[in-house]
Amino acid sequence: MTRQITSVIGGKNAPEGSPYSSTNPARPSEVVATVPLADAATFARACRTAAAAQKEWARVPAPVRGRVIASIGRLVEANTESLARLVTEEIGKPYAEALGEVREIVDTCDFFLGEGRRLYGQTVPSEMPDKNLFTFRVPVGVAAVITAGNFPVAVPSWYLVPALLCGNAVVWKPAEYAAASAHALYRLFAAAGLPDGVLNIVFADGARTYEGLDQALSEGTVHKVGFTGSSAVGRSVGELCGRHLQSACLELGGKNPMVVMPDADLDLAVEGALFSGFGTAGQRCTSLGTVIVHRDVHDEFVRRYVQAVQAAKIGDPNGDVLYGPLLDHKFAERYEEYLTWVQPHHTVLPGPTGRMDGEGLYYHPVVVDGVRPDDRIFLEETFGPIVGVTAFDSLDEAIELANRPGYGLSSSIYTTDPKAAFRFRAGVSAGMVSVNNSTSGAEAHLPFGGNGKSGNGSRQSGVWVLDQFTRWQAMNWDYSGKLQKAQMDVADITPDLAFRL
């Protein structure tokens, strides 16, 4: 069934734009949804609409906004199977993973519904009598949120839920190749009772979004930008925000390392490397990039890893498979370019590479052993089912290799030695570290985000994301009836500093 969907601004459909078709990557001839892609002026108009609605939404008491978030969670939970099936149909994510993705929205709502009663400020003592000091969290205003399609409903919720809870209005631009999934999530949010204009969804391509965002920033109708996507585009978004004296919340790519120490449980490490390297067809920002294996166990790890990859099922995402098709034709074309980075000194395992026979965008899993620190395949993100392997001799060398690509999102170490685990944690540049666990797998109440090429240090999820969608406001209240000047009209208690026992 082909769905006809449009952008929604101020609660009304905005059908203007150039036609686009979202297709099923398992059966690319099957159109999932058609949607008109808006122009820059439409995006800017959505931001003005959001700005007009935001002030009234901010006046709604935060605990009441928290109840709206609770309603969103219950609505998503009640529609779990339908939403997960749509995600599987539109981007080819295995149904079991799609169910987990929907569960993450519910978990996020469950966490933040209580934050409506905990948007705490502080009461601070003053250095002068008859004077009190306070701090308050205040909403930023309008958040423009731009998300990728590999997690078309979970990752958007990391932005939308806390932004709305804090009293902001939102203009959301999802990935066009996941338009139907995004539109379904928008409808669930709207059904929770959000006033018109508080949440707006705009479908547009990258160029028109950038142009419209520039216009909105110039007009002062956007006060925070959240972006999930590639490091290259994130750099452009960050530069644009910087010109308007704003700091974007950037969640970008990764070249996530997994270190396997000589004392590691190799079967456990193989299981983690299989899931993080090839789950979602290697199309997570936290997907495993390179396994960095101690030389003493390198050959045995590779043998077991290749065996596990060969045994993995790849195919129809509605079945029990490790992964299904790539997200979209553009990602398939880019992945085929990554395969050209393989060099003569590499050993390619377990066998065939490239696209599998059949209609869907299915690709063989590839393990590339013998990668070197200067190889392109070692240094750059490879979004797809390909994992590099290299060897090391000391933990210091492993940490240096882990940091060399310059990303800093997720990382992992397999070891039974606590000293090694904590040395790795202290030395690795990643924002997230796993011990005896894979590089993938975020929980809704921990900070998520990276450093370097993976982001600008901003964090999503948990209480830490509140700093993205609120500003701290300080207030002093002097009820002394006279002007008291800070640092000057302060009581002085004189000590006897010459005193000795």
Secondary structure as GFF3:
##gff-version 3
##sequence-region A 1 501
A	DSSP	beta_strand	3	4	.	.	.	ID=ss1
A	DSSP	beta_strand	7	9	.	.	.	ID=ss2
A	DSSP	beta_strand	12	14	.	.	.	ID=ss3
A	DSSP	beta_strand	18	24	.	.	.	ID=ss4
A	DSSP	beta_strand	27	37	.	.	.	ID=ss5
A	DSSP	alpha_helix	40	59	.	.	.	ID=ss6
A	DSSP	alpha_helix	62	78	.	.	.	ID=ss7
A	DSSP	alpha_helix	80	91	.	.	.	ID=ss8
A	DSSP	alpha_helix	95	113	.	.	.	ID=ss9
A	DSSP	three_ten_helix	114	117	.	.	.	ID=ss10
A	DSSP	beta_strand	122	125	.	.	.	ID=ss11
A	DSSP	beta_strand	131	139	.	.	.	ID=ss12
A	DSSP	beta_strand	142	146	.	.	.	ID=ss13
A	DSSP	alpha_helix	154	165	.	.	.	ID=ss14
A	DSSP	beta_strand	169	173	.	.	.	ID=ss15
A	DSSP	three_ten_helix	176	178	.	.	.	ID=ss16
A	DSSP	alpha_helix	179	191	.	.	.	ID=ss17
A	DSSP	beta_strand	199	201	.	.	.	ID=ss18
A	DSSP	alpha_helix	206	219	.	.	.	ID=ss19
A	DSSP	beta_strand	224	228	.	.	.	ID=ss20
A	DSSP	alpha_helix	231	243	.	.	.	ID=ss21
A	DSSP	beta_strand	249	251	.	.	.	ID=ss22
A	DSSP	beta_strand	256	260	.	.	.	ID=ss23
A	DSSP	alpha_helix	266	278	.	.	.	ID=ss24
A	DSSP	three_ten_helix	279	282	.	.	.	ID=ss25
A	DSSP	beta_strand	288	294	.	.	.	ID=ss26
A	DSSP	alpha_helix	298	311	.	.	.	ID=ss27
A	DSSP	alpha_helix	329	339	.	.	.	ID=ss28
A	DSSP	beta_strand	347	349	.	.	.	ID=ss29
A	DSSP	beta_strand	366	369	.	.	.	ID=ss30
A	DSSP	alpha_helix	376	379	.	.	.	ID=ss31
A	DSSP	beta_strand	386	392	.	.	.	ID=ss32
A	DSSP	alpha_helix	395	403	.	.	.	ID=ss33
A	DSSP	beta_strand	410	414	.	.	.	ID=ss34
A	DSSP	alpha_helix	418	427	.	.	.	ID=ss35
A	DSSP	beta_strand	432	435	.	.	.	ID=ss36
A	DSSP	three_ten_helix	452	454	.	.	.	ID=ss37
A	DSSP	three_ten_helix	463	465	.	.	.	ID=ss38
A	DSSP	alpha_helix	466	469	.	.	.	ID=ss39
A	DSSP	beta_strand	470	478	.	.	.	ID=ss40
###
